[in-house]
Amino acid sequence: MTRAAASARGRADRSGTRRSGTRRAVAHRPGTRSSRGPRGAAALAVLALLAGCTAPAPQEPQPSPSGTAAAPIRIATGPTDQTAVLAHVYAERLRSAGFEASVEDTGEDPAGHLAALERGEVRLAADYSGHLYLRLRSQQVPVPGATPTAAPDATPSAAPTDPAPEGGLAANLSELLGLGDARADDDDVLAGVREVLPGHLRVLAPAPAENRVAVVVTRPTAVELELSDLEDLAPECAQLVLGTDRAFVARPEGREGLADAYGCTPERVAPYGSTEELVGALLADEVGAAALFTASPEIEDNALVVLGDPLDVFVPQQVVPVAARDLPDEAVRVVDEVSAAVDTEDLVLMTRMTTAQDPYTPEETAQYWLREERD
């Protein structure tokens, strides 16, 4: 089965918080598209194929690991639907390797899974490198006027959630990393995470997948203005309306970052309450460009052009597993193999399935992804 099959499910619903409800049956879903015509027939075919994704394929019996490997491996769902899917992928692969593994719901608070790791309640979780670093640093570096509350839920559930506080830390990421005026890249942030992570935890191999903020335009706009990156966009900014989510307006890496790095000060920044509304405004030419997360299915669905960010103004957000230092080497190998196979396109698929109008649960989505990898 291809990713195109899952893409046929239609537009995603950006309602906000991560869904952690009960497991759904996949084969018979109310409210799906009409079966009339070729598109309806194709949709029914997709649903029939996806119906087999709810149950894991039979696994060959595996010998039980011995020693420290025999300790149960509890895995946190993490801060988003994507990390919850990855938790179920880790668990299934670890069980196939003979480990006892389970997935623990650590809630929607973006710091919940990190606290559970620090307390030893779970031994593994996926996170996003940039926000993981900022959360860890916020525990060490008090910011005047900051409160320990999470950011507002205006950011879609498929996207990394901004750590509190909104001001200060993101603006000073390069300073915190000791880079001076240089912008932080993926390697810089991962090195920073390793430096501030508690001693009983460690970072495993990062995935190629990332979900950072990017500025996108329609293909006609990119062709007309000859745009490939944000440096190309800078001369057009004074006449540009930039559409964003509501959280973007407060992010120092957003408006301030664009002005500082690229000399891009939009005529106006227009915040929208959902990704669907934002993309609709972009397609209707109500805004000239939009700030989206790179794992948003709407980018692929509407052939939007992601403008390059050569100066790394937006905080790197690589998917990275965090594990207890005593996690057995064989378990680490299993998780590293999963990471090597997960790219941004996979995050798009996970986002599409878990945030659709009739969403799949993270566990169902994990089973689909695992079947696709085996095929």
N, C-alpha and C positions, 0 to 999 in steps of 0.2 A: 504494500500500500504506500502511496506517495504523500508528501506533504500537501500536494494539490488537492487531495481528497478532503483533508481537514479544512483547507481553505474554502471549500464549497459551502461551509456552514454559514457563511454570511458575515455581516458586520458584527463587531464585538460591542457589548453593552458596557460602558464605562460608568458603573454605579458607585465606585468608591472603595469600600473596605474589602479585605480578603474574605472570600466565602469559605466557611468551614462547616457547612451543613451536612446533612446525612447523605449517604451514597445514593445516587440515582440509577435507575434502570436506563440503559442506553437504547435498547431496541425500539421502544414505543414511547415517543415523546410528544406531548401535546404542543401545539403552537408552531410546528415546523412549517416550512414553505409548502405551498400548494403543489400537488403532484401533477398538475396539468402542464402539458407541453414538455419540450426537451429538457429544460432546466429542472422542472419538477421531477422528471424521471431520473435525471442525474443525481439529484439530491436524495431520492429514495435509494438509489444504488449505493451512495456514500453511506447512508444510515445503515443499510444492510451490512456493508463491510465493517462499519464501526461497531456493530452490535457484538462482534466477537472480542472487543477490546476490554470488556469488563472483568474478565477472569484471567489470571496469569496462566501462561502455558505450563504444562506439567514439567517439573524439574527432575533431573536425575538425582537419586539419593546421594548426599554428600557426607563424607566422614565428619564427625564432630571435631572442631578444633580443640586443642588441649591447652592447658596453662592459662595465661591471661587472655588468650583468644576466646576462651569459653565464657567470659563475662558478657552479659547482654550489652548490645550496642543500641542505646536509645538515641534517636535522631530527631532534632527539633525541626518543626515545620518552617521556621524562619519568618522573615517579615512580609513576604509576598506570596501570591499564588505560584509564581515560578519556583521560588525556593521550596514551597510545599511539595510541588511536583518532584523536584530533585530529591527531596527527603524520601519519597516513596520509591524513586529509582534506586537510590543508595540501598534502601532496606531490601528491595527485591534482589539486587545483585549480591548483597552480603549474605542473604539467606541462601542463595544459590551456591555460594562459596562455603556454606556450612556454618555460618555464624547465626546466633540468635539476635535478630534485629527487629526493632519496632519504631514506629513514628509517634512522636509526642507533640500534641498541639500546644505550642508555647504562647498562643494568643496573638493579637494584632499589634501590640506594642512593639515597635521596631527594636527596642532594647531587650525584650523579653527573652529571646533565645540566647542572647549574649550572657544575660544574667544566669540563665539555666546552665550554660556551659561553665561559667565561673564557679557555680555552686556544685558542679558535678552531677546535676540531675539528668543531663544529656551528655553524650560524648562526641556528637558530630552535628554540624549545621552548615548550610550554605548561606553566603551573604554576598554583599556587593562591596568591593574593595574600598571605594572612596568613602562611603557612609560608615563602613566598619571602622576605618581609621579615625574619622571625625568623632564617632561615638566614644571610641577608646580615649582619644585625646580630651574629649569634654569631661571625662572622669578625672583627668589629671590637671587640666588647665581651666580654672574657673573664669567665666566671662562675665563682666559686670552687667547686672540686670538680667542675667539669664535665669530661666526656670527649667526644671528637669522634665517638663512636659513634652510630649511628642508634637510634631508639626501638625497643622490642620489637615484634614483628610481630603483636601482638594486634589492631591496627587492620585492618579489612578492606582488601583490595587496591584496592577502588574508592574508598577514602577517602584524603584527604591524610594523609601520614605525619608524625607529630610530629617536629620537629627536636630534636636534642639541644642543650642539656640539657633535661630535663623541667621542672626548677624554674627560677624566676627570670625568664627572658625572657617567657614567656607571661603571667606574673603582672604584669609591668611593661610590657606593650605600650603602654599609654597614656602612661606615663612616658617610654619610649623615643621615642615620637612627639612628645613635648613638649606633651601635652594636659592635664597635671595630673591632676585627678580625673575629667575627662570620658572617656567611653568612646569607643573608636576605631570609626569606621564605614568603609565601603568606600572612600570618597574619601580619608579620612585614611591608610589603609594604602597605597593606590596612590601617594599623594604621598610617603610614607615610602620605598616601593620605589624610586621615581625618584631620591630623594635619595641613597640608598646604593648604587645599582647602579653597577658599574664603568663608566667613561666610554665604553668602546667598545661598550657594550650599551645597549639602550633598551627600554622597555615600549611595546607596541602597544595598540590599543584593546581594553579588556577586554570579555569576553562578558557578557551578562545572566546566564549560568549561574553558580551558586554551589553549593558543597558543604560547608557549615558544619555544626557540631553543632547539634542542636535537641532540645528535650524534646517528646515526643509522648505522647498518651494515646489510649485507644479512644474512639470516638464516644459510646457510652453514658456513659462517665465525663465527657466534656466537657459533655454535656447535663445530667447529674445535678448536677454541681458548677458549672455555668455558667462554663466555662473558655474563654478565648480567648487569653490570654497568660500569661507567667510571673508577672506581678503578681497575676493571679487565683489562681494556684496557691499563692502564698506562705502564705495562711492554712491550707492543707491539708497543708503540708509536714511538720509535726511527726508526723502519722500516716501519712506516705507512705513506701513502699519504692520507691526509684528504681533501675531496672535500667540497667546501662551495659555498655560493653565494658571490657576490663581496663585499657586505657590511660587511660580517663576518670578513674579513681580518683587517678592521679598528676598529672593536669593541674590546675594552679592555676586555670585558667579554668573548671574543672568545679565540684567541690563548694565550693571556696573562693569562686569567682565567684558562684555562686547565693546563698550566705549573705551575701556582702558587698553585692551589688547589690539583691537582692530580699528579704533576710531569710528565705531558704528553706533550712532545714537539715533534710534528710530524716531520718526515724526511722532509716533504714538505707540504705546504698548496696550493691546486689548486683551484682557484676561477672559477666559471662558471656563464654564463649570464642568465640562466634560470633553474628552478627546473627540467624540463624535461631533459636538458642536464646533469645536475648533477646526477640525478638518473640513466640515461643511462650509465654514466661513472662508477657508483657504480656497476651496474649489469654486466658490461663488465670487472670488476676487474681492471679498470684503476685507481681507488682509493679504498682504503681499508675500509674507513668509510666516512660518509657524515653528514654535519650539516644541518638539515631540521627543519622547524617549525612543531610542533606536529599535527597541523590540516591539514597537506598536504595529499591529497588523495593518493599520490604515496606510502605512507607508507603501507596503507591497500592493495592497488592494487598489490604490489610486495612482500607482507608478510615480510617487513623489520622489524628488531628488534630494538626497541628504548632502548638505554642503560640508565639505571638509573643515576640520578645526585644527589647522597646522600649528597653532600656538597653544593648544590644549587649554582653552579658556574654561571648558566645562569639566567638572570633576570626573576623573576616570572611574568607571563602575564595572570592573571585571568581576565575573562570578568566581568566588573563591570559597572552598570548603575550609571550615575551622574545626579542628579535632582536638580531643584530649591527647596529651603527649604520650599516654600509655596505650593508645590505640595500636593493636598489633600490626606488624609490618604487612601481613597478608591482607588485612582490612584496608590499610592505606593503599596498597596496590590496586584493590578493587575500586576504591573511590577515585584514584588517579585515572584509571581506565575510563570511568564514566566521564570525568572532567574532560579528558582528551576528545571525547566524542560529542560534546555539547558546544555548539556554536550559536551565534546570534539568531540564525534562522530557526534553530530549535526553540529558543526563547519566544520567538514570534509564534510558533506553533502552540507552545504551552499557553501563551497569553490568549491566543484565539480560542482555544478549547475551554479554558477556565473562565473566560469573561464573556462568552457568547450569550445571546438572549436566553437560551436554554443550556446552561453551562454543564460541562463535565466536571466531576470532582477532581482534585489533584491526583487521587489514587487511580481513577479511570484514565486520566491523561498520561500518567506514568506508564500504565500498562500498554497504552497505545504506542508511546514512544519506544518502549522496550521491544514490542513486536516489530515495529518499523526497523529498529536497529538489527534485529535478528534476520529480517527479510533482506 
